[in-house]
Amino acid sequence: MELSEEEIQKFWEEKLANEAYFRRLSADEVEYKKKDKSFFTNLNIQWCTEVSEIDTAFLFEDRKFTLLDADIFFDAYTIVNINIDRVLNFLFDDASFIERRYSKTKLWDQTDRENYKYTKLLNYINDGQALCPPILSYRKNEFSDGKLVFSIIDGNHRTAFSRYIGLQEINFLIHKNDWKNLKLHLE
């Protein structure tokens, strides 16, 4: 299969743009790592508070929702403000896992991929972009042995960062039927 000059040029431009993006992320990460925790706790984090504020292209293009019709998304989901530790303690039995994955004391001692995610998150916050709440879902996952369980299917870094900076409660996006079920467990 031969590529046209236009296709080669497009590929090359995308490669250069991608390399520039990751260089910028690396430089931003270096700068963020110089900051102490008080810098992060003073950030003005804006969350989407209504389902209608959420960029559904983000959710559907990233395949967070593969079986849900985009047209019914706004009616099927709700945003609720929930205590982070109550959610994590319900989701995970292992307190040491919670502290490793959602640490209150350290942010940057992760893999490069994880650190990039925190850097991207901080860039979104600094740009004043409203964040999509982490998504809680009642479904099967790779750790549930085929059973339905609640899990954070998107937003682990937002949840971990929120816990790190000392937020007690944050907004979560959840299907209305799942929220009825989860609410019983959190009361």
MARNUPA-501999 format. One line per field, with one value per atom (N, C-alpha, C): residue in three letters; x, y, z; residue number from 1; atom name; chain. Coordinates in steps of 0.001 Angstrom, whole numbers. Example, Ala and Ser with C-alpha at 12.3 -4.5 7.8 and 13.67 -1.06 7.14 Angstrom:
2
residuo: ALA, ALA, ALA, SER, SER, SER
u: 13190, 12300, 13200, 12850, 13670, 12900
v: -5690, -4500, -3300, -2250, -1060, 30
w: 7800, 7800, 7800, 7080, 7140, 7870
num: 1, 1, 1, 2, 2, 2
atomo: N, CA, C, N, CA, C
cadena: A, A, A, A, A, A
This chain:
187
residuo: MET, MET, MET, GLU, GLU, GLU, LEU, LEU, LEU, SER, SER, SER, GLU, GLU, GLU, GLU, GLU, GLU, GLU, GLU, GLU, ILE, ILE, ILE, GLN, GLN, GLN, LYS, LYS, LYS, PHE, PHE, PHE, TRP, TRP, TRP, GLU, GLU, GLU, GLU, GLU, GLU, LYS, LYS, LYS, LEU, LEU, LEU, ALA, ALA, ALA, ASN, ASN, ASN, GLU, GLU, GLU, ALA, ALA, ALA, TYR, TYR, TYR, PHE, PHE, PHE, ARG, ARG, ARG, ARG, ARG, ARG, LEU, LEU, LEU, SER, SER, SER, ALA, ALA, ALA, ASP, ASP, ASP, GLU, GLU, GLU, VAL, VAL, VAL, GLU, GLU, GLU, TYR, TYR, TYR, LYS, LYS, LYS, LYS, LYS, LYS, LYS, LYS, LYS, ASP, ASP, ASP, LYS, LYS, LYS, SER, SER, SER, PHE, PHE, PHE, PHE, PHE, PHE, THR, THR, THR, ASN, ASN, ASN, LEU, LEU, LEU, ASN, ASN, ASN, ILE, ILE, ILE, GLN, GLN, GLN, TRP, TRP, TRP, CYS, CYS, CYS, THR, THR, THR, GLU, GLU, GLU, VAL, VAL, VAL, SER, SER, SER, GLU, GLU, GLU, ILE, ILE, ILE, ASP, ASP, ASP, THR, THR, THR, ALA, ALA, ALA, PHE, PHE, PHE, LEU, LEU, LEU, PHE, PHE, PHE, GLU, GLU, GLU, ASP, ASP, ASP, ARG, ARG, ARG, LYS, LYS, LYS, PHE, PHE, PHE, THR, THR, THR, LEU, LEU, LEU, LEU, LEU, LEU, ASP, ASP, ASP, ALA, ALA, ALA, ASP, ASP, ASP, ILE, ILE, ILE, PHE, PHE, PHE, PHE, PHE, PHE, ASP, ASP, ASP, ALA, ALA, ALA, TYR, TYR, TYR, THR, THR, THR, ILE, ILE, ILE, VAL, VAL, VAL, ASN, ASN, ASN, ILE, ILE, ILE, ASN, ASN, ASN, ILE, ILE, ILE, ASP, ASP, ASP, ARG, ARG, ARG, VAL, VAL, VAL, LEU, LEU, LEU, ASN, ASN, ASN, PHE, PHE, PHE, LEU, LEU, LEU, PHE, PHE, PHE, ASP, ASP, ASP, ASP, ASP, ASP, ALA, ALA, ALA, SER, SER, SER, PHE, PHE, PHE, ILE, ILE, ILE, GLU, GLU, GLU, ARG, ARG, ARG, ARG, ARG, ARG, TYR, TYR, TYR, SER, SER, SER, LYS, LYS, LYS, THR, THR, THR, LYS, LYS, LYS, LEU, LEU, LEU, TRP, TRP, TRP, ASP, ASP, ASP, GLN, GLN, GLN, THR, THR, THR, ASP, ASP, ASP, ARG, ARG, ARG, GLU, GLU, GLU, ASN, ASN, ASN, TYR, TYR, TYR, LYS, LYS, LYS, TYR, TYR, TYR, THR, THR, THR, LYS, LYS, LYS, LEU, LEU, LEU, LEU, LEU, LEU, ASN, ASN, ASN, TYR, TYR, TYR, ILE, ILE, ILE, ASN, ASN, ASN, ASP, ASP, ASP, GLY, GLY, GLY, GLN, GLN, GLN, ALA, ALA, ALA, LEU, LEU, LEU, CYS, CYS, CYS, PRO, PRO, PRO, PRO, PRO, PRO, ILE, ILE, ILE, LEU, LEU, LEU, SER, SER, SER, TYR, TYR, TYR, ARG, ARG, ARG, LYS, LYS, LYS, ASN, ASN, ASN, GLU, GLU, GLU, PHE, PHE, PHE, SER, SER, SER, ASP, ASP, ASP, GLY, GLY, GLY, LYS, LYS, LYS, LEU, LEU, LEU, VAL, VAL, VAL, PHE, PHE, PHE, SER, SER, SER, ILE, ILE, ILE, ILE, ILE, ILE, ASP, ASP, ASP, GLY, GLY, GLY, ASN, ASN, ASN, HIS, HIS, HIS, ARG, ARG, ARG, THR, THR, THR, ALA, ALA, ALA, PHE, PHE, PHE, SER, SER, SER, ARG, ARG, ARG, TYR, TYR, TYR, ILE, ILE, ILE, GLY, GLY, GLY, LEU, LEU, LEU, GLN, GLN, GLN, GLU, GLU, GLU, ILE, ILE, ILE, ASN, ASN, ASN, PHE, PHE, PHE, LEU, LEU, LEU, ILE, ILE, ILE, HIS, HIS, HIS, LYS, LYS, LYS, ASN, ASN, ASN, ASP, ASP, ASP, TRP, TRP, TRP, LYS, LYS, LYS, ASN, ASN, ASN, LEU, LEU, LEU, LYS, LYS, LYS, LEU, LEU, LEU, HIS, HIS, HIS, LEU, LEU, LEU, GLU, GLU, GLU
u: 835, 0, 881, 695, 1486, 748, 1507, 940, 1171, 193, 352, 1239, 1727, 2534, 1737, 473, -386, -501, -663, -767, 536, 1644, 2953, 3138, 2784, 2906, 2032, 801, -118, 441, 939, 1534, 2703, 3577, 4752, 4348, 3346, 2878, 2280, 1525, 940, 2034, 3054, 4168, 4894, 5186, 5872, 5008, 3723, 2813, 2744, 2718, 2675, 3955, 5100, 6380, 6439, 5958, 5947, 5024, 3890, 2937, 3576, 4244, 4854, 6068, 6772, 7853, 7277, 6166, 5508, 4982, 4379, 3901, 5054, 6175, 7345, 7836, 7890, 8329, 7340, 6041, 5031, 5160, 5391, 5545, 6707, 7835, 9004, 8623, 7887, 7479, 6498, 5531, 4567, 5246, 6244, 6933, 7700, 8015, 8702, 7753, 6454, 5455, 5223, 4915, 4548, 3033, 2574, 1175, 228, 635, -252, -595, 316, 11, -1207, -1241, -2318, -3629, -3545, -4772, -5428, -4683, -5234, -5748, -5685, -6189, -7710, -8243, -9691, -10168, -10616, -11083, -12553, -12866, -14249, -14722, -15819, -16415, -17689, -17988, -19313, -20296, -21335, -22324, -23653, -23806, -25004, -24560, -25303, -24974, -24902, -25729, -25754, -24459, -23617, -22346, -21233, -21452, -20404, -20235, -18988, -18657, -18826, -19956, -20222, -19286, -18716, -17747, -16579, -16156, -15080, -15460, -16677, -17099, -17273, -17883, -18195, -17015, -16181, -15010, -13979, -13864, -12922, -13486, -14697, -15358, -15625, -15852, -16250, -17640, -18445, -19807, -19952, -19896, -19991, -21393, -22145, -23460, -24589, -24280, -25300, -25507, -26741, -27085, -26848, -26086, -25761, -27007, -28073, -29295, -29968, -29800, -30449, -29509, -28269, -27271, -27751, -28255, -28613, -29770, -30657, -31769, -31386, -30410, -30078, -29082, -28298, -27236, -27514, -26881, -26978, -25598, -25445, -24214, -24560, -23804, -24042, -22739, -22854, -21700, -21593, -20467, -20313, -18965, -18909, -17661, -16705, -15506, -14526, -14167, -13849, -13424, -14541, -15785, -16897, -16984, -16815, -16852, -15695, -14490, -13319, -13395, -13846, -13965, -15030, -16056, -17063, -16503, -15740, -15236, -14107, -13260, -12048, -11974, -11653, -11497, -10131, -9160, -7765, -7376, -7244, -6899, -5524, -4586, -3252, -3317, -4194, -4377, -4942, -5928, -6521, -5447, -4593, -3570, -2516, -2191, -1231, -1833, -3051, -3674, -4293, -4760, -5449, -4804, -3501, -2717, -3069, -3115, -3316, -1980, -878, 431, 1373, 1195, 2112, 1346, 1861, 1199, 2089, 3359, 4222, 5019, 4953, 5751, 5053, 4798, 4052, 4892, 4307, 4958, 4893, 5691, 5648, 4235, 3552, 2189, 1266, 1378, 542, 880, 2158, 2561, 2056, 2066, 1518, 29, -685, -2115, -2350, -1536, -1671, -1292, -280, 135, -977, -1570, -2687, -3848, -4150, -5218, -4935, -3706, -3347, -3411, -3044, -3160, -4622, -5502, -6935, -7428, -7043, -7474, -6947, -5665, -5063, -5655, -6135, -6783, -8225, -8712, -10075, -11146, -10756, -11738, -12504, -13804, -14613, -14330, -14092, -13763, -15026, -15029, -16083, -15874, -16933, -16764, -16331, -15635, -15331, -16633, -16543, -17737, -17785, -18831, -19091, -20067, -19805, -20683, -20814, -21963, -22249, -22173, -21073, -20871, -19804, -19617, -18557, -17241, -16176, -14849, -13861, -12617, -11619, -11289, -11694, -11373, -12590, -13749, -14986, -15445, -14654, -15029, -16420, -16743, -18018, -19193, -18963, -20047, -20156, -21349, -21553, -21000, -20189, -19615, -19585, -19559, -19359, -17881, -17571, -16181, -16135, -14974, -14729, -14212, -15044, -14643, -13870, -13935, -13164, -13051, -11846, -11681, -10874, -10118, -9300, -8291, -7706, -6717, -7382, -8585, -9327, -9694, -10081, -10422, -9185, -8084, -6843, -6334, -6353, -5884, -6761, -8057, -8980, -8700, -8449, -8140, -6792, -5824, -4497, -4556, -5380, -5433, -6397, -6987, -7786, -9268, -9770, -11212, -11892, -12961, -13709, -14756, -15399, -16443, -16183, -16579, -16519, -17748, -17975, -19057, -18648, -19592, -19427, -20568, -20282, -21286, -21705, -23023, -23496, -24868, -25110, -26425, -27444, -28606, -29619, -30012, -30118, -30450, -29310, -28078, -26930, -26871, -27228, -27202, -28204, -29382, -30369, -29780, -29057, -28440, -27265, -26391, -25202, -25577, -26581, -26993, -27335, -27945, -28289, -27033, -25959, -24716, -23937, -24123, -23349, -24036, -25311, -26037, -25704
v: -1174, 0, 1239, 2038, 3271, 4424, 5272, 6473, 7650, 8503, 9703, 10696, 11679, 12726, 13448, 13664, 14333, 13510, 12185, 11308, 11292, 11258, 11281, 12602, 13702, 15025, 15122, 14630, 14657, 13831, 12640, 11786, 12503, 13106, 13803, 14982, 15738, 16877, 16421, 15338, 14797, 14293, 13652, 13152, 14313, 15360, 16527, 17225, 17339, 17958, 17129, 15826, 14932, 15054, 15077, 15227, 16561, 17633, 18952, 18950, 18293, 18206, 17511, 16385, 15657, 16395, 17139, 17988, 19056, 19649, 20673, 20058, 18877, 18194, 17891, 17430, 17137, 18395, 19506, 20775, 21222, 21077, 21438, 20564, 19268, 18354, 18780, 19137, 19593, 20795, 21740, 22938, 22596, 21718, 21338, 20620, 19804, 19061, 19985, 21198, 22173, 22805, 22689, 23321, 22471, 23168, 22397, 22172, 21358, 20950, 22151, 23203, 24357, 25005, 24933, 25456, 24743, 23418, 22619, 22817, 22971, 23134, 24484, 25438, 26760, 26911, 25862, 25927, 26037, 26739, 26867, 25793, 24685, 23572, 23785, 23750, 23879, 22517, 22062, 20785, 21055, 20190, 20219, 19845, 20635, 20378, 19904, 20013, 19543, 18618, 17560, 16608, 17321, 18323, 19041, 19799, 20022, 20728, 19812, 18528, 17561, 17460, 17457, 17294, 15817, 15487, 14079, 13512, 14359, 13863, 13202, 13800, 13222, 11828, 11675, 10385, 9329, 9712, 8716, 8426, 9414, 9166, 8319, 8507, 7714, 6344, 6069, 4786, 4499, 5552, 5346, 4726, 5120, 4625, 4005, 2702, 2060, 1539, 1236, 638, 1634, 2817, 3807, 4732, 4913, 5831, 7257, 8010, 9382, 10231, 9917, 10715, 10597, 9474, 9310, 9617, 9950, 10188, 11208, 12345, 13436, 13063, 12196, 11764, 10616, 9836, 8619, 8851, 9927, 10149, 11353, 11344, 12457, 12713, 13889, 14239, 14391, 13677, 13733, 14064, 14791, 15146, 14109, 13394, 12277, 12397, 11953, 11904, 10906, 11368, 10536, 9287, 9454, 8292, 7259, 7718, 6761, 5939, 6606, 5884, 4888, 5351, 4470, 3306, 3565, 2478, 1473, 1927, 1004, 191, 834, 155, -822, -500, -1294, -1718, -2988, -3511, -3193, -2939, -2818, -1354, -960, 433, 808, -140, 185, 441, -271, -7, 1400, 1763, 3099, 4154, 3980, 4993, 5031, 3888, 3879, 4526, 4165, 4612, 6002, 6353, 7633, 8350, 8497, 8979, 10403, 10606, 11948, 12676, 11955, 12555, 12702, 11929, 12051, 11968, 12693, 12758, 12239, 12567, 12384, 11095, 10267, 9036, 7930, 8214, 7301, 6979, 6231, 5981, 7259, 7315, 8474, 8700, 7619, 7734, 8363, 7921, 8479, 9950, 10271, 11663, 12558, 12044, 12811, 13097, 12115, 12315, 13403, 13413, 14479, 15834, 15848, 17101, 17612, 16732, 17138, 17666, 16996, 17434, 18832, 19059, 20378, 21450, 21102, 22057, 22409, 21410, 21683, 22643, 22365, 23202, 24620, 24737, 26070, 26832, 26115, 26745, 27140, 26794, 27150, 26267, 25098, 24191, 23444, 23305, 22534, 21052, 20353, 18938, 18087, 17061, 16054, 15281, 15098, 14337, 12896, 12273, 10847, 10065, 8977, 8207, 6923, 6783, 5556, 4707, 3401, 2524, 1175, 576, -747, -1706, -2443, -3323, -4355, -5287, -6286, -5625, -6002, -5536, -6691, -6429, -7505, -8116, -7463, -7963, -8568, -8589, -8958, -10394, -11201, -12594, -12721, -11803, -11865, -11289, -10817, -10247, -8751, -8230, -6793, -6122, -5119, -4369, -2890, -2046, -626, -383, 516, 897, 2292, 2916, 4185, 3821, 4030, 3618, 4711, 5925, 7024, 8078, 8614, 9685, 9308, 8219, 7841, 8927, 9587, 10637, 11874, 12203, 13333, 13040, 11791, 11396, 11434, 10857, 10832, 12246, 13108, 14475, 15211, 15026, 15676, 15241, 13968, 13450, 14002, 14056, 14569, 16008, 16843, 18250, 18486, 17412, 17530, 17755, 17607, 17724, 16527, 16786, 15714, 15111, 15974, 15549, 16102, 15319, 15789, 15275, 15842, 15372, 14086, 13186, 11959, 11895, 11379, 11140, 9684, 9451, 8081, 7920, 6729, 6420, 6510, 7059, 7273, 5973, 4869, 3584, 3097, 3299, 2911, 3751, 5035, 5915, 5452, 5004, 4489, 3329, 2455, 1293, 1700, 2534, 2936, 3733, 4578, 5420, 4555, 3395, 2483, 1993, 1780, 1284, 2376, 3621, 4703, 5330, 4999, 5601, 4904
w: 0, 0, 0, -959, -1077, -421, 229, 822, -105, -172, -991, -238, -966, -322, 748, 490, 1474, 2751, 2597, 3763, 4556, 3853, 4517, 5246, 4586, 5209, 6451, 6359, 7501, 8659, 8350, 9373, 10044, 9267, 9788, 10675, 10243, 11035, 12358, 12322, 13553, 14493, 13931, 14749, 15415, 14682, 15249, 16304, 16029, 17000, 18276, 18133, 19286, 20111, 19433, 20141, 20878, 20250, 20886, 22106, 21975, 23078, 24284, 24063, 25170, 25746, 24926, 25467, 26388, 25951, 26775, 28077, 27982, 29190, 30137, 29604, 30446, 31141, 30423, 31026, 32096, 31819, 32814, 34061, 33854, 34981, 35868, 35269, 36028, 36890, 36303, 37046, 38165, 37893, 38927, 40087, 39774, 40834, 41779, 41341, 42195, 43211, 42982, 43844, 45090, 46197, 47384, 47384, 48301, 48322, 48431, 49100, 49269, 47923, 46962, 45627, 45050, 45191, 44622, 45381, 46705, 47484, 47227, 46699, 46414, 44989, 44193, 42822, 42828, 41868, 41717, 40750, 41301, 40474, 40154, 38876, 38429, 37938, 38505, 38115, 37335, 36408, 35803, 36910, 37056, 38098, 37533, 36240, 35544, 34415, 34205, 33140, 31793, 31601, 30323, 30047, 31061, 30883, 30375, 30395, 30065, 28558, 28139, 26734, 26380, 25787, 25499, 24446, 23602, 22615, 23345, 24459, 25271, 25738, 26226, 26766, 25685, 24581, 23564, 22645, 22364, 21520, 22247, 23559, 24340, 24709, 24252, 24484, 25957, 26731, 28118, 28140, 27161, 27051, 25676, 25600, 24293, 24024, 25061, 24855, 25048, 25493, 25792, 24602, 24248, 23164, 23641, 22910, 23296, 23488, 22770, 22876, 24234, 24924, 26225, 27394, 27087, 28141, 29162, 28705, 29611, 30532, 30077, 30926, 31849, 31462, 32208, 33344, 33275, 34258, 35133, 36295, 37231, 37829, 38393, 39099, 40569, 41412, 42850, 43566, 44653, 45472, 46587, 46625, 47564, 48263, 49509, 50266, 49609, 49294, 48573, 49366, 50648, 51438, 51601, 51699, 51780, 50500, 49369, 48089, 48018, 48316, 48206, 49182, 50394, 51372, 50964, 50258, 49755, 48578, 47701, 46511, 46802, 47786, 48037, 49493, 49714, 51072, 51658, 50808, 51230, 51443, 52715, 53046, 52498, 52470, 51945, 50436, 49737, 48307, 48109, 48903, 48787, 48985, 49986, 50244, 49145, 48559, 47447, 46201, 45862, 44611, 44709, 45898, 46116, 47302, 47250, 48382, 48799, 50110, 50654, 50821, 50661, 50965, 49779, 48732, 47592, 46283, 45308, 44018, 42900, 42936, 41771, 41751, 42743, 42755, 41976, 40718, 39865, 38627, 37724, 36438, 35605, 34530, 33638, 33111, 32752, 32222, 33258, 34505, 35572, 35788, 35811, 36018, 34883, 33655, 32535, 32755, 33275, 33509, 34548, 35606, 36606, 36007, 35174, 34526, 33621, 32820, 31960, 32801, 33903, 34795, 35335, 35781, 36297, 35215, 34002, 32894, 32622, 32663, 32494, 33577, 34816, 35936, 35761, 35442, 35273, 34086, 33083, 31931, 32226, 33419, 33810, 33213, 32726, 32135, 33227, 33050, 33985, 33766, 34854, 34776, 34800, 33988, 34049, 35352, 36142, 37379, 37092, 38041, 37883, 37698, 36961, 36617, 37437, 38215, 38967, 38165, 38118, 37345, 38037, 37876, 38411, 37238, 37149, 36001, 36320, 35403, 35550, 35179, 35887, 35499, 35590, 35247, 35176, 36536, 37627, 38966, 39666, 39025, 39718, 39495, 38817, 38549, 37941, 37029, 36342, 37106, 38331, 39139, 38862, 39059, 38964, 40219, 40027, 41153, 40784, 41799, 41556, 41332, 40398, 40181, 39565, 39683, 39013, 37631, 36603, 35255, 34528, 35045, 34491, 35579, 35760, 36731, 37957, 37885, 39035, 39402, 38400, 38684, 39264, 38788, 39364, 40814, 41079, 42446, 43336, 42854, 43644, 43909, 42897, 43071, 44081, 43994, 44925, 46357, 46533, 47878, 48349, 47451, 47779, 48284, 47657, 48069, 49233, 49735, 50951, 50766, 49546, 49367, 50022, 50721, 51380, 50438, 49657, 48748, 47354, 46362, 44974, 44245, 43082, 42230, 41539, 41425, 40643, 39632, 38461, 37435, 37558, 37618, 37819, 37170, 36644, 36090, 37221, 36933, 37971, 38675, 37937, 38561, 39462, 39018, 39843, 41120, 41006, 42170, 43228, 42811, 43768, 44562, 43878, 44514, 45402, 44889, 45650, 46895, 46781, 47902, 49122, 48880, 49975, 50701, 49973, 50566, 51307, 50899, 51502, 52713, 52947, 54078, 55365
num: 1, 1, 1, 2, 2, 2, 3, 3, 3, 4, 4, 4, 5, 5, 5, 6, 6, 6, 7, 7, 7, 8, 8, 8, 9, 9, 9, 10, 10, 10, 11, 11, 11, 12, 12, 12, 13, 13, 13, 14, 14, 14, 15, 15, 15, 16, 16, 16, 17, 17, 17, 18, 18, 18, 19, 19, 19, 20, 20, 20, 21, 21, 21, 22, 22, 22, 23, 23, 23, 24, 24, 24, 25, 25, 25, 26, 26, 26, 27, 27, 27, 28, 28, 28, 29, 29, 29, 30, 30, 30, 31, 31, 31, 32, 32, 32, 33, 33, 33, 34, 34, 34, 35, 35, 35, 36, 36, 36, 37, 37, 37, 38, 38, 38, 39, 39, 39, 40, 40, 40, 41, 41, 41, 42, 42, 42, 43, 43, 43, 44, 44, 44, 45, 45, 45, 46, 46, 46, 47, 47, 47, 48, 48, 48, 49, 49, 49, 50, 50, 50, 51, 51, 51, 52, 52, 52, 53, 53, 53, 54, 54, 54, 55, 55, 55, 56, 56, 56, 57, 57, 57, 58, 58, 58, 59, 59, 59, 60, 60, 60, 61, 61, 61, 62, 62, 62, 63, 63, 63, 64, 64, 64, 65, 65, 65, 66, 66, 66, 67, 67, 67, 68, 68, 68, 69, 69, 69, 70, 70, 70, 71, 71, 71, 72, 72, 72, 73, 73, 73, 74, 74, 74, 75, 75, 75, 76, 76, 76, 77, 77, 77, 78, 78, 78, 79, 79, 79, 80, 80, 80, 81, 81, 81, 82, 82, 82, 83, 83, 83, 84, 84, 84, 85, 85, 85, 86, 86, 86, 87, 87, 87, 88, 88, 88, 89, 89, 89, 90, 90, 90, 91, 91, 91, 92, 92, 92, 93, 93, 93, 94, 94, 94, 95, 95, 95, 96, 96, 96, 97, 97, 97, 98, 98, 98, 99, 99, 99, 100, 100, 100, 101, 101, 101, 102, 102, 102, 103, 103, 103, 104, 104, 104, 105, 105, 105, 106, 106, 106, 107, 107, 107, 108, 108, 108, 109, 109, 109, 110, 110, 110, 111, 111, 111, 112, 112, 112, 113, 113, 113, 114, 114, 114, 115, 115, 115, 116, 116, 116, 117, 117, 117, 118, 118, 118, 119, 119, 119, 120, 120, 120, 121, 121, 121, 122, 122, 122, 123, 123, 123, 124, 124, 124, 125, 125, 125, 126, 126, 126, 127, 127, 127, 128, 128, 128, 129, 129, 129, 130, 130, 130, 131, 131, 131, 132, 132, 132, 133, 133, 133, 134, 134, 134, 135, 135, 135, 136, 136, 136, 137, 137, 137, 138, 138, 138, 139, 139, 139, 140, 140, 140, 141, 141, 141, 142, 142, 142, 143, 143, 143, 144, 144, 144, 145, 145, 145, 146, 146, 146, 147, 147, 147, 148, 148, 148, 149, 149, 149, 150, 150, 150, 151, 151, 151, 152, 152, 152, 153, 153, 153, 154, 154, 154, 155, 155, 155, 156, 156, 156, 157, 157, 157, 158, 158, 158, 159, 159, 159, 160, 160, 160, 161, 161, 161, 162, 162, 162, 163, 163, 163, 164, 164, 164, 165, 165, 165, 166, 166, 166, 167, 167, 167, 168, 168, 168, 169, 169, 169, 170, 170, 170, 171, 171, 171, 172, 172, 172, 173, 173, 173, 174, 174, 174, 175, 175, 175, 176, 176, 176, 177, 177, 177, 178, 178, 178, 179, 179, 179, 180, 180, 180, 181, 181, 181, 182, 182, 182, 183, 183, 183, 184, 184, 184, 185, 185, 185, 186, 186, 186, 187, 187, 187
atomo: N, CA, C, N, CA, C, N, CA, C, N, CA, C, N, CA, C, N, CA, C, N, CA, C, N, CA, C, N, CA, C, N, CA, C, N, CA, C, N, CA, C, N, CA, C, N, CA, C, N, CA, C, N, CA, C, N, CA, C, N, CA, C, N, CA, C, N, CA, C, N, CA, C, N, CA, C, N, CA, C, N, CA, C, N, CA, C, N, CA, C, N, CA, C, N, CA, C, N, CA, C, N, CA, C, N, CA, C, N, CA, C, N, CA, C, N, CA, C, N, CA, C, N, CA, C, N, CA, C, N, CA, C, N, CA, C, N, CA, C, N, CA, C, N, CA, C, N, CA, C, N, CA, C, N, CA, C, N, CA, C, N, CA, C, N, CA, C, N, CA, C, N, CA, C, N, CA, C, N, CA, C, N, CA, C, N, CA, C, N, CA, C, N, CA, C, N, CA, C, N, CA, C, N, CA, C, N, CA, C, N, CA, C, N, CA, C, N, CA, C, N, CA, C, N, CA, C, N, CA, C, N, CA, C, N, CA, C, N, CA, C, N, CA, C, N, CA, C, N, CA, C, N, CA, C, N, CA, C, N, CA, C, N, CA, C, N, CA, C, N, CA, C, N, CA, C, N, CA, C, N, CA, C, N, CA, C, N, CA, C, N, CA, C, N, CA, C, N, CA, C, N, CA, C, N, CA, C, N, CA, C, N, CA, C, N, CA, C, N, CA, C, N, CA, C, N, CA, C, N, CA, C, N, CA, C, N, CA, C, N, CA, C, N, CA, C, N, CA, C, N, CA, C, N, CA, C, N, CA, C, N, CA, C, N, CA, C, N, CA, C, N, CA, C, N, CA, C, N, CA, C, N, CA, C, N, CA, C, N, CA, C, N, CA, C, N, CA, C, N, CA, C, N, CA, C, N, CA, C, N, CA, C, N, CA, C, N, CA, C, N, CA, C, N, CA, C, N, CA, C, N, CA, C, N, CA, C, N, CA, C, N, CA, C, N, CA, C, N, CA, C, N, CA, C, N, CA, C, N, CA, C, N, CA, C, N, CA, C, N, CA, C, N, CA, C, N, CA, C, N, CA, C, N, CA, C, N, CA, C, N, CA, C, N, CA, C, N, CA, C, N, CA, C, N, CA, C, N, CA, C, N, CA, C, N, CA, C, N, CA, C, N, CA, C, N, CA, C, N, CA, C, N, CA, C, N, CA, C, N, CA, C, N, CA, C, N, CA, C, N, CA, C, N, CA, C, N, CA, C, N, CA, C, N, CA, C, N, CA, C, N, CA, C, N, CA, C, N, CA, C, N, CA, C, N, CA, C, N, CA, C, N, CA, C, N, CA, C, N, CA, C, N, CA, C, N, CA, C, N, CA, C, N, CA, C, N, CA, C, N, CA, C, N, CA, C, N, CA, C, N, CA, C, N, CA, C, N, CA, C, N, CA, C, N, CA, C, N, CA, C, N, CA, C
cadena: A, A, A, A, A, A, A, A, A, A, A, A, A, A, A, A, A, A, A, A, A, A, A, A, A, A, A, A, A, A, A, A, A, A, A, A, A, A, A, A, A, A, A, A, A, A, A, A, A, A, A, A, A, A, A, A, A, A, A, A, A, A, A, A, A, A, A, A, A, A, A, A, A, A, A, A, A, A, A, A, A, A, A, A, A, A, A, A, A, A, A, A, A, A, A, A, A, A, A, A, A, A, A, A, A, A, A, A, A, A, A, A, A, A, A, A, A, A, A, A, A, A, A, A, A, A, A, A, A, A, A, A, A, A, A, A, A, A, A, A, A, A, A, A, A, A, A, A, A, A, A, A, A, A, A, A, A, A, A, A, A, A, A, A, A, A, A, A, A, A, A, A, A, A, A, A, A, A, A, A, A, A, A, A, A, A, A, A, A, A, A, A, A, A, A, A, A, A, A, A, A, A, A, A, A, A, A, A, A, A, A, A, A, A, A, A, A, A, A, A, A, A, A, A, A, A, A, A, A, A, A, A, A, A, A, A, A, A, A, A, A, A, A, A, A, A, A, A, A, A, A, A, A, A, A, A, A, A, A, A, A, A, A, A, A, A, A, A, A, A, A, A, A, A, A, A, A, A, A, A, A, A, A, A, A, A, A, A, A, A, A, A, A, A, A, A, A, A, A, A, A, A, A, A, A, A, A, A, A, A, A, A, A, A, A, A, A, A, A, A, A, A, A, A, A, A, A, A, A, A, A, A, A, A, A, A, A, A, A, A, A, A, A, A, A, A, A, A, A, A, A, A, A, A, A, A, A, A, A, A, A, A, A, A, A, A, A, A, A, A, A, A, A, A, A, A, A, A, A, A, A, A, A, A, A, A, A, A, A, A, A, A, A, A, A, A, A, A, A, A, A, A, A, A, A, A, A, A, A, A, A, A, A, A, A, A, A, A, A, A, A, A, A, A, A, A, A, A, A, A, A, A, A, A, A, A, A, A, A, A, A, A, A, A, A, A, A, A, A, A, A, A, A, A, A, A, A, A, A, A, A, A, A, A, A, A, A, A, A, A, A, A, A, A, A, A, A, A, A, A, A, A, A, A, A, A, A, A, A, A, A, A, A, A, A, A, A, A, A, A, A, A, A, A, A, A, A, A, A, A, A, A, A, A, A, A, A, A, A, A, A, A, A, A, A, A, A, A, A, A, A, A, A, A, A, A, A, A, A, A, A, A, A, A, A, A, A, A, A, A, A, A, A, A, A, A, A, A, A, A, A
